Amino acid sequence: MAPDTASEMEAYEQLQFYTLAHGSPDFLHQHVVDAWAAQPADASPKPIGITFALVGLYLHLEKGFTGRQVQRAHMALARQKRAWPSFALPADRGSVTAVEVMATEAGPERDRAIDRWCAAVWAAYVGSHRPVAELLKIHGFE
């Protein structure tokens, strides 16, 4: 389900505040940004946006990167001038939404909900898993 309602946007904004104030050195905020960028994506944004969102989800969920490590990977990739690939946008973008994450109790429970959200969005993009891994391998992240 692609978040497109005002309540989803409000929940996303609240999650941004929550993660920016979190204080964890893991920088959970990056995972929220990546899940949000991938879940409601449409064909109009530049390919770099969805590419970086999927890269972030892959590195976090498949390689165990913290948000800070994902952020550094994004910065390293951004220094490389290239045409970014386009990824197919699945009809279903994951069953967990920002509203559901915000409905959980702040603290460890909400932090786990952020990971569940990331996992649901990443699972929805199953057709992009191999191309994302190959892209990262080409750029020295494997």
DSSP file (Angstrom, degrees, kcal/mol; ACC not computed):
  #  RESIDUE AA STRUCTURE BP1 BP2  ACC     N-H-->O    O-->H-N    N-H-->O    O-->H-N    TCO  KAPPA ALPHA  PHI   PSI    X-CA   Y-CA   Z-CA
    1    1 A M              0   0    0      0, 0.0    91,-0.1     0, 0.0    90,-0.0   0.000 360.0 360.0 360.0 123.0    0.0    0.0    0.0
    2    2 A A        -     0   0    0     89,-0.2     2,-0.6    38,-0.1     3,-0.1  -0.683 360.0-124.6 -82.9 125.5    1.5    3.3   -1.0
    3    3 A P        +     0   0    0      0, 0.0    -1,-0.1     0, 0.0     3,-0.0  -0.570  54.5 139.8 -72.2 118.6    1.2    6.0    1.6
    4    4 A D        +     0   0    0     -2,-0.6     2,-0.2     0, 0.0    -2,-0.0   0.318  36.0 101.1-139.6   5.8   -0.5    8.9    0.0
    5    5 A T  S  > S-     0   0    0      1,-0.1     4,-2.1    -3,-0.1     5,-0.2  -0.515  79.6-113.7 -94.3 163.2   -2.9   10.2    2.6
    6    6 A A  H  > S+     0   0    0      1,-0.2     4,-2.6     2,-0.2     5,-0.2   0.864 117.8  56.3 -60.8 -36.2   -2.4   13.2    4.9
    7    7 A S  H  > S+     0   0    0      2,-0.2     4,-2.3     1,-0.2    -1,-0.2   0.874 106.2  50.0 -66.5 -35.5   -2.3   10.9    7.9
    8    8 A E  H  > S+     0   0    0      2,-0.2     4,-2.6     1,-0.2    -2,-0.2   0.926 111.9  47.7 -65.9 -44.3    0.6    9.0    6.3
    9    9 A M  H  X S+     0   0    0     -4,-2.1     4,-2.5     2,-0.2    -2,-0.2   0.911 112.3  49.6 -63.2 -41.9    2.5   12.2    5.7
   10   10 A E  H  X S+     0   0    0     -4,-2.6     4,-2.3     2,-0.2    -1,-0.2   0.914 111.3  48.9 -62.8 -42.6    1.8   13.4    9.2
   11   11 A A  H  X S+     0   0    0     -4,-2.3     4,-2.4     2,-0.2    -2,-0.2   0.905 110.4  51.4 -63.5 -41.3    3.0   10.1   10.6
   12   12 A Y  H  X S+     0   0    0     -4,-2.6     4,-2.2     2,-0.2    -2,-0.2   0.922 109.8  49.4 -61.4 -44.2    6.2   10.3    8.5
   13   13 A E  H  X S+     0   0    0     -4,-2.5     4,-2.1     1,-0.2    -1,-0.2   0.896 111.0  49.7 -63.1 -39.7    6.9   13.8    9.8
   14   14 A Q  H  X S+     0   0    0     -4,-2.3     4,-2.6     1,-0.2    -1,-0.2   0.887 109.4  52.0 -65.1 -38.6    6.4   12.6   13.4
   15   15 A L  H  X S+     0   0    0     -4,-2.4     4,-3.0     2,-0.2     5,-0.3   0.877 106.3  54.4 -64.8 -36.9    8.7    9.7   12.7
   16   16 A Q  H  X S+     0   0    0     -4,-2.2     4,-2.5     2,-0.2     5,-0.2   0.947 110.5  45.5 -60.4 -47.5   11.3   12.2   11.4
   17   17 A F  H  X S+     0   0    0     -4,-2.1     4,-1.8     1,-0.2    -2,-0.2   0.931 113.6  50.7 -60.1 -45.5   11.1   14.2   14.6
   18   18 A Y  H  < S+     0   0    0     -4,-2.6     4,-0.4     1,-0.2    -2,-0.2   0.936 114.7  41.4 -58.5 -49.4   11.3   11.0   16.7
   19   19 A T  H >< S+     0   0    0     -4,-3.0     3,-0.5     1,-0.2     4,-0.5   0.847 112.5  53.1 -74.0 -32.6   14.4    9.6   14.9
   20   20 A L  H 3< S+     0   0    0     -4,-2.5     3,-0.2    -5,-0.3    -1,-0.2   0.833 115.9  40.9 -69.4 -29.8   16.2   12.9   14.7
   21   21 A A  T 3< S+     0   0    0     -4,-1.8    -1,-0.2    -5,-0.2    -2,-0.2   0.455  90.3  98.4 -91.3  -1.9   15.7   13.4   18.5
   22   22 A H  S <  S-     0   0    0     -3,-0.5    -1,-0.2    -4,-0.4    -2,-0.1   0.869  70.6-150.6 -59.4 -44.6   16.5    9.7   19.2
   23   23 A G        +     0   0    0     -4,-0.5    -1,-0.1     1,-0.3    -3,-0.1   0.404  44.7 139.6  87.5  -3.8   20.1   10.1   20.1
   24   24 A S    >   -     0   0    0     -5,-0.2     3,-1.5     1,-0.1    -1,-0.3  -0.548  55.0-139.1 -73.6 136.0   21.2    6.7   19.0
   25   25 A P  T 3  S+     0   0    0      0, 0.0    43,-0.2     0, 0.0    -1,-0.1   0.648  98.8  74.7 -67.6 -11.9   24.5    6.6   17.2
   26   26 A D  T 3  S-     0   0    0     41,-0.1    41,-1.5    42,-0.1    42,-1.3   0.671  97.2-137.7 -73.8 -16.2   22.9    4.2   14.7
   27   27 A F    X   -     0   0    0     -3,-1.5     3,-1.5    40,-0.2     4,-0.5   0.978  23.5-173.0  57.2  64.7   21.0    7.1   13.1
   28   28 A L  T >> S+     0   0    0      1,-0.3     4,-1.5    -9,-0.2     3,-0.8   0.731  72.3  81.5 -57.8 -23.9   17.6    5.4   12.7
   29   29 A H  H 3> S+     0   0    0    -10,-0.4     4,-2.4     1,-0.3    -1,-0.3   0.858  83.4  59.6 -53.2 -38.6   16.5    8.4   10.8
   30   30 A Q  H <> S+     0   0    0     -3,-1.5     4,-2.4     1,-0.2    -1,-0.3   0.887 103.1  51.2 -60.6 -38.7   18.2    7.1    7.6
   31   31 A H  H <> S+     0   0    0     -3,-0.8     4,-2.5    -4,-0.5    -1,-0.2   0.882 109.4  50.3 -67.0 -37.6   16.0    4.0    7.7
   32   32 A V  H  X S+     0   0    0     -4,-1.5     4,-2.4     2,-0.2    -2,-0.2   0.919 111.0  49.2 -64.6 -44.2   12.8    6.0    8.0
   33   33 A V  H  X S+     0   0    0     -4,-2.4     4,-2.4     1,-0.2    -2,-0.2   0.919 113.1  46.9 -62.0 -44.2   13.9    8.2    5.0
   34   34 A D  H  X S+     0   0    0     -4,-2.4     4,-1.8     2,-0.2     5,-0.2   0.918 112.6  48.0 -67.4 -43.3   14.7    5.2    2.9
   35   35 A A  H  X S+     0   0    0     -4,-2.5     4,-2.4     1,-0.2    -1,-0.2   0.924 114.3  47.4 -62.5 -43.0   11.5    3.3    3.7
   36   36 A W  H  < S+     0   0    0     -4,-2.4    -2,-0.2    -5,-0.2    -1,-0.2   0.908 110.1  52.2 -65.3 -41.7    9.4    6.4    3.0
   37   37 A A  H  < S+     0   0    0     -4,-2.4     4,-0.2    -5,-0.2    -1,-0.2   0.854 116.5  39.8 -64.3 -34.4   11.2    7.2   -0.3
   38   38 A A  H  < S+     0   0    0     -4,-1.8     3,-0.4    -5,-0.2    -1,-0.2   0.840 108.2  60.0 -84.2 -34.5   10.6    3.7   -1.6
   39   39 A Q  S  < S+     0   0    0     -4,-2.4    -2,-0.2     1,-0.2    -3,-0.1   0.945 116.6  25.8 -67.7 -49.9    7.1    3.1   -0.4
   40   40 A P  S    S+     0   0    0      0, 0.0    -1,-0.2     0, 0.0    -2,-0.1   0.370  89.7 140.0 -94.4   9.2    5.1    5.9   -2.1
   41   41 A A        -     0   0    0     -3,-0.4     2,-0.2    -4,-0.2    -3,-0.1  -0.084  27.7-175.0 -53.8 146.0    7.6    6.3   -5.1
   42   42 A D        -     0   0    0     47,-0.0    -1,-0.1     0, 0.0     0, 0.0  -0.749  42.5 -90.5-130.0-176.3    6.1    6.9   -8.5
   43   43 A A  S    S+     0   0    0     -2,-0.2    -2,-0.1     1,-0.2    45,-0.0   0.588 109.7  73.8 -74.5  -9.7    7.6    7.1  -11.9
   44   44 A S  S    S+     0   0    0      2,-0.1    -1,-0.2     3,-0.0    -3,-0.0   0.838  73.8  86.2 -80.3 -32.1    8.2   10.9  -11.8
   45   45 A P  S    S-     0   0    0      0, 0.0     5,-0.0     0, 0.0    -4,-0.0  -0.229  92.0 -91.2 -66.7 160.2   11.1   11.2   -9.4
   46   46 A K    >>  -     0   0    0      1,-0.1     3,-1.5    40,-0.0     4,-0.7  -0.388  37.8-113.9 -64.0 146.9   14.7   11.1  -10.7
   47   47 A P  H 3> S+     0   0    0      0, 0.0     4,-2.4     0, 0.0     5,-0.2   0.770 110.5  70.9 -56.6 -27.2   16.1    7.5  -10.6
   48   48 A I  H 3> S+     0   0    0      1,-0.2     4,-2.7     2,-0.2     5,-0.2   0.859  93.1  57.3 -60.5 -33.9   18.7    8.5   -8.0
   49   49 A G  H <> S+     0   0    0     -3,-1.5     4,-1.9     2,-0.2    -1,-0.2   0.955 112.6  36.2 -63.8 -52.1   15.9    8.8   -5.3
   50   50 A I  H  X S+     0   0    0     -4,-0.7     4,-2.6     2,-0.2     5,-0.2   0.867 116.3  56.3 -70.6 -34.8   14.5    5.3   -5.6
   51   51 A T  H  X S+     0   0    0     -4,-2.4     4,-2.6     1,-0.2    -2,-0.2   0.954 110.2  43.6 -59.3 -49.9   18.0    3.9   -6.2
   52   52 A F  H  X S+     0   0    0     -4,-2.7     4,-2.5     2,-0.2    -1,-0.2   0.867 112.4  53.3 -66.9 -35.3   19.4    5.3   -3.0
   53   53 A A  H  X S+     0   0    0     -4,-1.9     4,-2.3    -5,-0.2    -1,-0.2   0.943 112.9  43.3 -62.6 -46.8   16.3    4.3   -1.0
   54   54 A L  H  X S+     0   0    0     -4,-2.6     4,-2.7     2,-0.2    -2,-0.2   0.879 112.4  53.1 -68.4 -37.1   16.7    0.7   -2.2
   55   55 A V  H  X S+     0   0    0     -4,-2.6     4,-2.9    -5,-0.2     5,-0.2   0.931 110.1  49.1 -59.8 -45.3   20.4    0.7   -1.6
   56   56 A G  H  X S+     0   0    0     -4,-2.5     4,-2.1     1,-0.2    -2,-0.2   0.916 112.3  46.6 -62.1 -44.2   19.7    1.9    1.9
   57   57 A L  H  X S+     0   0    0     -4,-2.3     4,-3.0     2,-0.2     5,-0.4   0.917 113.8  49.2 -64.7 -42.7   17.2   -0.8    2.6
   58   58 A Y  H  X>S+     0   0    0     -4,-2.7     4,-2.9     1,-0.2     5,-1.0   0.957 112.2  46.8 -60.0 -52.2   19.5   -3.4    1.1
   59   59 A L  H  X5S+     0   0    0     -4,-2.9     6,-2.7     3,-0.2     4,-0.6   0.881 117.6  43.7 -61.5 -38.0   22.5   -2.4    3.1
   60   60 A H  H  X5S+     0   0    0     -4,-2.1     4,-0.8     4,-0.2    -2,-0.2   0.959 125.0  29.9 -70.1 -51.4   20.5   -2.2    6.3
   61   61 A L  H  <5S+     0   0    0     -4,-3.0    -3,-0.2    -5,-0.2    -2,-0.2   0.845 130.4  32.3 -84.2 -34.6   18.5   -5.4    6.0
   62   62 A E  H  <5S+     0   0    0     -4,-2.9    -3,-0.2    -5,-0.4    -1,-0.1   0.765 132.7  27.4 -93.8 -27.5   20.8   -7.6    4.0
   63   63 A K  H  <<S-     0   0    0     -5,-1.0    -3,-0.2    -4,-0.6    -2,-0.2   0.440  99.8-119.8-116.9  -3.0   24.2   -6.4    5.3
   64   64 A G     <  +     0   0    0     -4,-0.8    -4,-0.2    -6,-0.3    -3,-0.1   0.734  49.8 167.1  74.1  22.6   23.3   -5.1    8.8
   65   65 A F        -     0   0    0     -6,-2.7    -1,-0.2    -7,-0.1     2,-0.1  -0.430  31.8-129.4 -70.0 143.2   24.4   -1.5    8.2
   66   66 A T     >  -     0   0    0     -2,-0.1     4,-2.4     1,-0.1     5,-0.2  -0.368  31.7-101.5 -76.8 169.2   23.4    1.1   10.7
   67   67 A G  H  > S+     0   0    0    -41,-1.5     4,-2.6     1,-0.2   -40,-0.2   0.884 125.1  54.2 -60.2 -38.1   21.7    4.2    9.4
   68   68 A R  H  > S+     0   0    0    -42,-1.3     4,-2.1     2,-0.2    -1,-0.2   0.914 108.9  47.8 -63.1 -43.0   25.0    6.1    9.8
   69   69 A Q  H  > S+     0   0    0      2,-0.2     4,-2.2     1,-0.2    -2,-0.2   0.885 111.6  50.4 -65.8 -38.6   26.8    3.5    7.7
   70   70 A V  H  X S+     0   0    0     -4,-2.4     4,-2.7     2,-0.2    -2,-0.2   0.922 108.3  53.3 -63.1 -43.4   24.0    3.7    5.0
   71   71 A Q  H  X S+     0   0    0     -4,-2.6     4,-2.2     1,-0.2    -2,-0.2   0.915 109.1  48.5 -58.2 -44.0   24.4    7.5    5.1
   72   72 A R  H  X S+     0   0    0     -4,-2.1     4,-2.4     2,-0.2    -1,-0.2   0.896 110.3  51.6 -63.9 -40.1   28.1    7.2    4.4
   73   73 A A  H  X S+     0   0    0     -4,-2.2     4,-2.6     2,-0.2    -2,-0.2   0.915 108.5  51.5 -63.1 -42.2   27.5    4.7    1.6
   74   74 A H  H  X S+     0   0    0     -4,-2.7     4,-2.5     1,-0.2    -2,-0.2   0.917 109.9  49.6 -59.2 -43.2   25.0    7.2    0.0
   75   75 A M  H  X S+     0   0    0     -4,-2.2     4,-1.1     2,-0.2    -2,-0.2   0.908 111.1  48.8 -64.1 -41.5   27.6    9.9    0.2
   76   76 A A  H  < S+     0   0    0     -4,-2.4     3,-0.4     1,-0.2     4,-0.4   0.918 113.6  46.7 -64.5 -43.1   30.2    7.7   -1.5
   77   77 A L  H >< S+     0   0    0     -4,-2.6     3,-1.5     1,-0.2    -2,-0.2   0.883 106.8  58.4 -65.7 -37.8   27.8    6.7   -4.2
   78   78 A A  H 3< S+     0   0    0     -4,-2.5    -1,-0.2     1,-0.3    -2,-0.2   0.778  96.8  62.2 -65.4 -26.1   26.7   10.3   -4.8
   79   79 A R  T 3< S+     0   0    0     -4,-1.1     2,-0.7    -3,-0.4    -1,-0.3   0.666  87.8  85.7 -72.2 -14.7   30.3   11.3   -5.5
   80   80 A Q  S <  S-     0   0    0     -3,-1.5     2,-0.6    -4,-0.4    -1,-0.0  -0.788  77.2-143.2 -92.0 113.9   30.2    9.0   -8.5
   81   81 A K        +     0   0    0     -2,-0.7     2,-0.3     2,-0.0    -2,-0.1  -0.656  48.1 121.6 -78.6 118.0   28.8   10.8  -11.5
   82   82 A R        -     0   0    0     -2,-0.6     2,-0.6    -4,-0.1    -2,-0.0  -0.979  68.1 -88.3-163.9 167.1   26.7    8.3  -13.5
   83   83 A A        -     0   0    0     -2,-0.3    -2,-0.0   -36,-0.0     0, 0.0  -0.794  47.0-136.7 -84.4 126.0   23.3    7.6  -14.8
   84   84 A W        -     0   0    0     -2,-0.6   -36,-0.1     1,-0.1   -33,-0.0  -0.610  21.2-109.1 -86.3 145.0   21.3    5.8  -12.1
   85   85 A P        -     0   0    0      0, 0.0     2,-0.4     0, 0.0   -34,-0.2  -0.242  23.7-123.2 -69.3 158.6   19.2    2.7  -13.0
   86   86 A S        -     0   0    0    -36,-0.1     2,-0.4   -35,-0.0   -40,-0.0  -0.838  24.6-151.8 -97.7 141.8   15.4    2.8  -13.0
   87   87 A F        -     0   0    0     -2,-0.4     2,-0.1   -40,-0.1    41,-0.1  -0.911  21.9-107.1-116.3 143.0   13.7    0.1  -10.9
   88   88 A A        -     0   0    0     -2,-0.4    39,-0.1    39,-0.1    40,-0.1  -0.442  31.6-133.7 -65.1 136.2   10.3   -1.4  -11.5
   89   89 A L        -     0   0    0     -2,-0.1    -1,-0.1     2,-0.0     4,-0.1  -0.840  19.3-136.4 -96.0 113.8    7.8   -0.1   -9.0
   90   90 A P        -     0   0    0      0, 0.0    35,-0.1     0, 0.0    34,-0.0  -0.319  11.6-127.5 -68.0 151.6    5.7   -2.9   -7.5
   91   91 A A  S    S+     0   0    0      1,-0.1     2,-0.5    33,-0.1   -89,-0.2   0.917 101.6  49.9 -63.8 -43.3    2.0   -2.5   -7.1
   92   92 A D        -     0   0    0     32,-0.2    -1,-0.1     1,-0.1     3,-0.1  -0.867  66.4-174.1 -99.1 127.2    2.2   -3.5   -3.5
   93   93 A R        -     0   0    0     -2,-0.5    31,-0.2     1,-0.4    32,-0.1   0.164  59.1 -61.5-108.8  17.2    4.8   -1.6   -1.5
   94   94 A G        -     0   0    0     30,-0.1    -1,-0.4     1,-0.1    27,-0.1  -0.052  38.6-111.1 113.4 144.8    4.6   -3.4    1.8
   95   95 A S  S    S+     0   0    0     -3,-0.1     2,-0.4    25,-0.1    -1,-0.1   0.636  91.9  81.1 -85.6 -15.4    1.9   -3.9    4.4
   96   96 A V        -     0   0    0     21,-0.2     2,-0.3    20,-0.2     3,-0.0  -0.758  62.4-172.1 -94.1 138.6    3.5   -1.8    7.2
   97   97 A T     >  -     0   0    0     -2,-0.4     4,-2.0     1,-0.1     5,-0.1  -0.778  39.7-104.7-125.3 168.7    3.0    2.0    7.0
   98   98 A A  H  > S+     0   0    0     -2,-0.3     4,-2.6     1,-0.2     5,-0.2   0.860 120.0  57.9 -59.8 -36.6    4.3    5.1    8.8
   99   99 A V  H  > S+     0   0    0      1,-0.2     4,-1.3     2,-0.2    -1,-0.2   0.924 106.6  47.8 -61.1 -44.2    1.0    5.3   10.6
  100  100 A E  H  4 S+     0   0    0      2,-0.2     4,-0.5     1,-0.2    -1,-0.2   0.893 111.1  51.0 -64.2 -39.6    1.4    1.8   12.1
  101  101 A V  H >< S+     0   0    0     -4,-2.0     3,-1.5     1,-0.2    -2,-0.2   0.939 110.2  48.6 -63.7 -46.0    5.0    2.6   13.1
  102  102 A M  H 3< S+     0   0    0     -4,-2.6    -1,-0.2     1,-0.3    -2,-0.2   0.751 101.8  65.3 -66.5 -22.5    3.9    5.8   14.9
  103  103 A A  T 3< S+     0   0    0     -4,-1.3    -1,-0.3    -5,-0.2    -2,-0.2   0.636  87.5  88.7 -74.7 -12.9    1.1    3.9   16.6
  104  104 A T  S <  S-     0   0    0     -3,-1.5     2,-0.1    -4,-0.5     6,-0.1  -0.498  95.7 -87.1 -84.3 157.3    3.7    1.8   18.5
  105  105 A E      > -     0   0    0     -2,-0.2     5,-1.3     1,-0.1    -1,-0.1  -0.378  49.0-105.5 -64.5 134.9    5.1    2.9   21.9
  106  106 A A  T   5S+     0   0    0      3,-0.2     3,-0.2     4,-0.1    -1,-0.1  -0.295  87.2  38.7 -59.3 144.2    8.1    5.2   21.6
  107  107 A G  T  >5S-     0   0    0      1,-0.2     4,-2.5    -3,-0.1     3,-0.3  -0.854 121.6 -10.2 114.3-150.7   11.4    3.5   22.4
  108  108 A P  H  >5S+     0   0    0      0, 0.0     4,-2.3     0, 0.0     5,-0.2   0.835 132.3  55.8 -56.2 -35.9   12.5    0.0   21.6
  109  109 A E  H  >5S+     0   0    0     -3,-0.2     4,-1.8     2,-0.2    -3,-0.2   0.934 111.4  42.6 -64.1 -45.1    9.1   -1.1   20.4
  110  110 A R  H  ><S+     0   0    0     -5,-1.3     4,-2.2    -3,-0.3    -1,-0.2   0.880 111.1  56.1 -68.4 -37.1    8.9    1.7   17.9
  111  111 A D  H  X S+     0   0    0     -4,-2.5     4,-1.5     1,-0.2    -1,-0.2   0.908 109.1  46.7 -60.8 -41.1   12.5    1.2   16.8
  112  112 A R  H  X S+     0   0    0     -4,-2.3     4,-2.2     1,-0.2    -1,-0.2   0.868 108.6  56.1 -67.6 -35.5   11.6   -2.5   16.0
  113  113 A A  H  X S+     0   0    0     -4,-1.8     4,-2.4     2,-0.2    -2,-0.2   0.865 102.6  55.5 -64.4 -35.5    8.6   -1.2   14.2
  114  114 A I  H  X S+     0   0    0     -4,-2.2     4,-2.6     2,-0.2    -1,-0.2   0.925 108.5  48.2 -61.1 -44.2   10.8    0.9   12.0
  115  115 A D  H  X S+     0   0    0     -4,-1.5     4,-2.6     2,-0.2    -2,-0.2   0.891 110.1  51.3 -64.0 -38.9   12.8   -2.2   11.1
  116  116 A R  H  X S+     0   0    0     -4,-2.2     4,-2.4     2,-0.2    -2,-0.2   0.903 110.1  50.3 -63.9 -39.4    9.6   -4.1   10.3
  117  117 A W  H  X S+     0   0    0     -4,-2.4     4,-2.4     2,-0.2     5,-0.2   0.945 111.1  47.9 -62.2 -48.8    8.5   -1.2    8.1
  118  118 A C  H  X S+     0   0    0     -4,-2.6     4,-2.9     1,-0.2    -2,-0.2   0.922 112.4  49.9 -57.2 -44.8   11.8   -1.3    6.2
  119  119 A A  H  X S+     0   0    0     -4,-2.6     4,-2.5     1,-0.2    -1,-0.2   0.888 109.9  50.3 -63.9 -39.8   11.6   -5.1    5.9
  120  120 A A  H  X S+     0   0    0     -4,-2.4     4,-1.5     2,-0.2    -1,-0.2   0.910 113.5  44.9 -66.0 -41.7    8.1   -4.9    4.5
  121  121 A V  H  X S+     0   0    0     -4,-2.4     4,-1.0     2,-0.2    -2,-0.2   0.939 114.1  49.1 -67.5 -46.1    9.0   -2.3    1.9
  122  122 A W  H >< S+     0   0    0     -4,-2.9     3,-0.7     1,-0.2    -2,-0.2   0.910 109.3  52.7 -60.3 -42.6   12.2   -4.2    0.9
  123  123 A A  H >< S+     0   0    0     -4,-2.5     3,-1.2     1,-0.2    -1,-0.2   0.858 103.1  58.5 -61.7 -35.0   10.3   -7.4    0.5
  124  124 A A  H 3< S+     0   0    0     -4,-1.5     3,-0.3     1,-0.3    -1,-0.2   0.801 102.0  55.3 -65.0 -27.6    7.8   -5.7   -1.8
  125  125 A Y  T XX  +     0   0    0     -4,-1.0     3,-2.8    -3,-0.7     4,-0.5  -0.080  67.4 137.0 -94.5  33.7   10.7   -4.8   -4.1
  126  126 A V  G X4  +     0   0    0     -3,-1.2     3,-1.1     1,-0.3     4,-0.4   0.811  65.9  60.9 -53.1 -34.5   11.8   -8.4   -4.4
  127  127 A G  G 34 S+     0   0    0     -3,-0.3    -1,-0.3     1,-0.2   -39,-0.1   0.631 104.7  50.0 -68.8 -12.3   12.4   -8.0   -8.2
  128  128 A S  G <> S+     0   0    0     -3,-2.8     4,-2.3    -6,-0.2     5,-0.2   0.476  82.7  92.8-102.3  -5.1   15.0   -5.3   -7.5
  129  129 A H  H <X S+     0   0    0     -3,-1.1     4,-2.3    -4,-0.5     5,-0.2   0.939  89.1  42.6 -57.8 -51.8   17.0   -7.3   -4.9
  130  130 A R  H  > S+     0   0    0     -4,-0.4     4,-2.7     1,-0.2     5,-0.2   0.939 114.1  50.2 -64.4 -47.4   19.5   -8.7   -7.4
  131  131 A P  H  > S+     0   0    0      0, 0.0     4,-2.3     0, 0.0    -1,-0.2   0.879 111.3  49.6 -60.0 -35.8   20.0   -5.5   -9.4
  132  132 A V  H  X S+     0   0    0     -4,-2.3     4,-2.3     2,-0.2    -2,-0.2   0.939 111.9  47.9 -66.0 -45.9   20.6   -3.5   -6.2
  133  133 A A  H  X S+     0   0    0     -4,-2.3     4,-2.1    -5,-0.2    -1,-0.2   0.904 112.9  49.0 -60.8 -41.5   23.2   -6.0   -5.0
  134  134 A E  H  X S+     0   0    0     -4,-2.7     4,-2.3     2,-0.2    -1,-0.2   0.899 109.0  52.6 -66.4 -40.5   24.9   -6.0   -8.5
  135  135 A L  H  X S+     0   0    0     -4,-2.3     4,-1.4    -5,-0.2    -2,-0.2   0.928 111.2  46.8 -59.1 -45.7   25.0   -2.2   -8.5
  136  136 A L  H  <>S+     0   0    0     -4,-2.3     5,-3.2     1,-0.2     6,-0.4   0.860 109.3  54.1 -67.3 -34.9   26.6   -2.1   -5.1
  137  137 A K  H ><5S+     0   0    0     -4,-2.1     3,-1.7     4,-0.2     5,-0.3   0.930 106.1  52.5 -63.3 -44.5   29.1   -4.8   -6.2
  138  138 A I  H 3<5S+     0   0    0     -4,-2.3    -1,-0.2     1,-0.3    -2,-0.2   0.850 111.1  48.3 -57.8 -34.8   30.1   -2.7   -9.2
  139  139 A H  T 3<5S-     0   0    0     -4,-1.4    -1,-0.3    -5,-0.2    -2,-0.2   0.212 123.8-101.6 -96.4  14.4   30.7    0.3   -6.8
  140  140 A G  T < 5S+     0   0    0     -3,-1.7    -3,-0.2    -5,-0.1    -2,-0.1   0.712  87.2 119.1  81.0  21.8   32.8   -1.7   -4.3
  141  141 A F      <       0   0    0     -5,-3.2    -4,-0.2     1,-0.2    -5,-0.1   0.324 360.0 360.0-100.9   8.2   30.3   -2.4   -1.6
  142  142 A E              0   0    0     -6,-0.4    -1,-0.2    -5,-0.3    -5,-0.1   0.346 360.0 360.0-120.6 360.0   30.3   -6.2   -1.8
